[in-house]
């Protein structure tokens, strides 16, 4: 198995804010508001800001819980 085949099969564990917004179906502005307010955690590696997919899923799940 080549490195490229291996990396294509692995799920993403952290994504850029733009990708996170796309996955969540929301705008980047709303996503950055959630990061700024502390509702959604993110981190930086160098100049890149990343969001763990698990944190994004937990943040989205919190809205489901509010509806109950």
N, CA, C and O atoms as a DFTB+ gen file, in Angstrom:
272 C
 N C O
     1  1       0.852      -1.181       0.000
     2  2       0.000       0.000       0.000
     3  2       0.894       1.238       0.000
     4  3       1.809       1.347       0.816
     5  1       0.632       2.151      -0.897
     6  2       1.426       3.374      -0.968
     7  2       0.991       4.355       0.122
     8  3      -0.090       4.223       0.695
     9  1       1.836       5.326       0.395
    10  2       1.509       6.352       1.385
    11  2       0.249       7.098       0.984
    12  3      -0.602       7.386       1.826
    13  1       0.126       7.413      -0.300
    14  2      -1.049       8.145      -0.781
    15  2      -2.326       7.340      -0.567
    16  3      -3.340       7.900      -0.153
    17  1      -2.297       6.032      -0.841
    18  2      -3.479       5.191      -0.617
    19  2      -3.829       5.150       0.860
    20  3      -5.003       5.190       1.228
    21  1      -2.806       5.069       1.709
    22  2      -3.035       5.003       3.155
    23  2      -3.672       6.296       3.665
    24  3      -4.618       6.256       4.452
    25  1      -3.158       7.434       3.220
    26  2      -3.692       8.705       3.714
    27  2      -5.075       8.998       3.157
    28  3      -5.852       9.707       3.797
    29  1      -5.400       8.478       1.997
    30  2      -6.726       8.707       1.437
    31  2      -7.792       7.946       2.209
    32  3      -8.952       8.357       2.205
    33  1      -7.447       6.880       2.852
    34  2      -8.421       6.066       3.590
    35  2      -8.616       6.537       5.021
    36  3      -9.628       6.217       5.645
    37  1      -7.670       7.285       5.542
    38  2      -7.761       7.730       6.932
    39  2      -8.725       8.899       7.046
    40  3      -8.660       9.834       6.248
    41  1      -9.605       8.859       8.014
    42  2     -10.514       9.998       8.197
    43  2      -9.743      11.205       8.741
    44  3      -8.737      11.056       9.434
    45  1     -10.226      12.372       8.418
    46  2      -9.599      13.594       8.924
    47  2      -9.890      13.714      10.415
    48  3     -11.015      13.478      10.854
    49  1      -8.876      14.081      11.189
    50  2      -9.101      14.287      12.619
    51  2      -9.132      15.769      12.968
    52  3      -9.663      16.156      14.009
    53  1      -8.563      16.596      12.099
    54  2      -8.599      18.044      12.295
    55  2      -8.715      18.699      10.923
    56  3      -8.117      18.252       9.945
    57  1      -9.497      19.764      10.880
    58  2      -9.754      20.438       9.603
    59  2      -9.624      21.948       9.774
    60  3      -9.668      22.470      10.888
    61  1      -9.465      22.629       8.658
    62  2      -9.402      24.093       8.665
    63  2     -10.788      24.656       8.982
    64  3     -11.788      23.954       8.828
    65  1     -10.858      25.902       9.420
    66  2     -12.170      26.504       9.658
    67  2     -13.075      26.489       8.425
    68  3     -14.280      26.266       8.542
    69  1     -12.508      26.721       7.270
    70  2     -13.313      26.682       6.043
    71  2     -13.911      25.311       5.802
    72  3     -15.085      25.190       5.451
    73  1     -13.102      24.279       5.991
    74  2     -13.585      22.900       5.818
    75  2     -14.604      22.560       6.907
    76  3     -15.608      21.905       6.628
    77  1     -14.358      22.996       8.136
    78  2     -15.293      22.733       9.234
    79  2     -16.646      23.377       8.954
    80  3     -17.688      22.763       9.184
    81  1     -16.632      24.605       8.460
    82  2     -17.882      25.292       8.123
    83  2     -18.618      24.536       7.033
    84  3     -19.838      24.378       7.092
    85  1     -17.883      24.072       6.045
    86  2     -18.483      23.307       4.952
    87  2     -19.093      22.001       5.461
    88  3     -20.208      21.642       5.080
    89  1     -18.365      21.296       6.316
    90  2     -18.874      20.038       6.872
    91  2     -20.143      20.265       7.690
    92  3     -21.067      19.452       7.656
    93  1     -20.179      21.381       8.427
    94  2     -21.317      21.681       9.292
    95  2     -22.477      22.313       8.534
    96  3     -23.597      22.366       9.040
    97  1     -22.211      22.786       7.332
    98  2     -23.268      23.436       6.554
    99  2     -23.587      24.836       7.034
   100  3     -24.718      25.304       6.909
   101  1     -22.576      25.509       7.587
   102  2     -22.759      26.877       8.075
   103  2     -21.721      27.780       7.421
   104  3     -20.815      27.300       6.739
   105  1     -21.849      29.069       7.625
   106  2     -20.888      30.020       7.087
   107  2     -19.656      30.133       7.970
   108  3     -19.687      29.805       9.156
   109  1     -18.575      30.603       7.368
   110  2     -17.332      30.767       8.122
   111  2     -17.482      31.800       9.234
   112  3     -16.874      31.664      10.295
   113  1     -18.289      32.830       8.995
   114  2     -18.485      33.862      10.017
   115  2     -19.085      33.262      11.278
   116  3     -18.616      33.543      12.380
   117  1     -20.110      32.445      11.130
   118  2     -20.749      31.793      12.281
   119  2     -19.758      30.886      13.001
   120  3     -19.739      30.830      14.230
   121  1     -18.940      30.181      12.233
   122  2     -17.950      29.289      12.825
   123  2     -16.927      30.089      13.633
   124  3     -16.593      29.714      14.756
   125  1     -16.432      31.188      13.065
   126  2     -15.464      32.018      13.789
   127  2     -16.091      32.662      15.028
   128  3     -15.400      32.868      16.027
   129  1     -17.377      32.981      14.981
   130  2     -18.064      33.499      16.172
   131  2     -18.056      32.452      17.277
   132  3     -17.835      32.778      18.444
   133  1     -18.296      31.192      16.914
   134  2     -18.295      30.108      17.897
   135  2     -16.900      29.909      18.489
   136  3     -16.766      29.627      19.679
   137  1     -15.876      30.053      17.674
   138  2     -14.502      29.939      18.171
   139  2     -14.193      31.100      19.110
   140  3     -13.645      30.892      20.193
   141  1     -14.540      32.317      18.707
   142  2     -14.261      33.516      19.516
   143  2     -14.964      33.484      20.862
   144  3     -14.413      33.929      21.869
   145  1     -16.187      32.953      20.878
   146  2     -16.955      32.909      22.125
   147  2     -16.550      31.744      23.024
   148  3     -16.983      31.672      24.174
   149  1     -15.731      30.838      22.516
   150  2     -15.312      29.686      23.310
   151  2     -16.249      28.498      23.200
   152  3     -16.016      27.470      23.835
   153  1     -17.308      28.619      22.406
   154  2     -18.243      27.499      22.225
   155  2     -17.591      26.342      21.478
   156  3     -17.899      25.178      21.736
   157  1     -16.698      26.658      20.560
   158  2     -16.028      25.659      19.729
   159  2     -14.529      25.827      19.909
   160  3     -13.990      26.914      19.704
   161  1     -13.862      24.752      20.292
   162  2     -12.419      24.845      20.507
   163  2     -11.658      24.668      19.198
   164  3     -12.085      23.953      18.292
   165  1     -10.526      25.340      19.137
   166  2      -9.637      25.234      17.984
   167  2      -8.215      25.403      18.501
   168  3      -8.001      25.750      19.662
   169  1      -7.259      25.156      17.637
   170  2      -5.865      25.313      18.019
   171  2      -5.071      25.725      16.793
   172  3      -5.540      25.613      15.661
   173  1      -3.866      26.202      17.041
   174  2      -3.007      26.629      15.940
   175  2      -1.742      25.785      15.921
   176  3      -1.179      25.446      16.962
   177  1      -1.317      25.460      14.720
   178  2      -0.005      24.867      14.488
   179  2       0.677      25.825      13.524
   180  3       0.311      25.906      12.351
   181  1       1.654      26.535      14.017
   182  2       2.256      27.596      13.211
   183  2       1.218      28.673      12.974
   184  3       0.669      29.234      13.921
   185  1       0.952      28.959      11.721
   186  2      -0.049      29.975      11.391
   187  2      -1.401      29.371      11.050
   188  3      -2.371      30.096      10.831
   189  1      -1.469      28.051      11.005
   190  2      -2.723      27.380      10.623
   191  2      -3.628      27.131      11.812
   192  3      -3.190      26.569      12.816
   193  1      -4.864      27.534      11.717
   194  2      -5.864      27.234      12.738
   195  2      -6.568      25.953      12.324
   196  3      -6.944      25.785      11.165
   197  1      -6.741      25.053      13.282
   198  2      -7.398      23.778      13.024
   199  2      -8.468      23.517      14.064
   200  3      -8.411      24.025      15.184
   201  1      -9.441      22.719      13.673
   202  2     -10.537      22.316      14.550
   203  2     -10.620      20.802      14.505
   204  3     -10.683      20.206      13.430
   205  1     -10.619      20.190      15.667
   206  2     -10.789      18.733      15.707
   207  2     -12.201      18.399      15.246
   208  3     -13.168      19.051      15.641
   209  1     -12.304      17.387      14.414
   210  2     -13.618      16.960      13.927
   211  2     -14.483      16.543      15.112
   212  3     -15.689      16.788      15.110
   213  1     -13.885      15.916      16.124
   214  2     -14.653      15.505      17.304
   215  2     -15.213      16.721      18.046
   216  3     -16.325      16.658      18.572
   217  1     -14.466      17.819      18.097
   218  2     -14.962      19.049      18.739
   219  2     -16.104      19.643      17.930
   220  3     -17.080      20.138      18.494
   221  1     -15.983      19.596      16.615
   222  2     -17.052      20.093      15.746
   223  2     -18.318      19.268      15.938
   224  3     -19.415      19.818      16.026
   225  1     -18.164      17.946      16.003
   226  2     -19.324      17.070      16.208
   227  2     -19.979      17.332      17.558
   228  3     -21.205      17.363      17.658
   229  1     -19.167      17.522      18.598
   230  2     -19.714      17.800      19.934
   231  2     -20.456      19.132      19.947
   232  3     -21.524      19.244      20.548
   233  1     -19.894      20.135      19.288
   234  2     -20.538      21.447      19.221
   235  2     -21.875      21.343      18.510
   236  3     -22.866      21.908      18.972
   237  1     -21.916      20.632      17.395
   238  2     -23.174      20.459      16.664
   239  2     -24.186      19.665      17.484
   240  3     -25.381      19.957      17.446
   241  1     -23.717      18.668      18.220
   242  2     -24.616      17.867      19.060
   243  2     -25.251      18.700      20.164
   244  3     -26.367      18.412      20.596
   245  1     -24.545      19.733      20.622
   246  2     -25.102      20.571      21.689
   247  2     -26.379      21.270      21.233
   248  3     -27.241      21.571      22.058
   249  1     -26.513      21.529      19.946
   250  2     -27.734      22.152      19.435
   251  2     -28.891      21.162      19.435
   252  3     -30.038      21.552      19.654
   253  1     -28.606      19.897      19.194
   254  2     -29.646      18.867      19.258
   255  2     -30.179      18.761      20.676
   256  3     -31.382      18.607      20.886
   257  1     -29.279      18.844      21.649
   258  2     -29.668      18.723      23.051
   259  2     -30.541      19.903      23.476
   260  3     -31.442      19.744      24.300
   261  1     -30.274      21.093      22.912
   262  2     -31.069      22.278      23.246
   263  2     -32.512      22.132      22.785
   264  3     -33.420      22.694      23.397
   265  1     -32.727      21.390      21.721
   266  2     -34.073      21.230      21.170
   267  2     -34.928      20.256      21.974
   268  3     -36.153      20.254      21.848
   269  1     -34.303      19.447      22.780
   270  2     -35.049      18.430      23.542
   271  2     -35.718      18.997      24.745
   272  3     -36.381      18.269      25.484
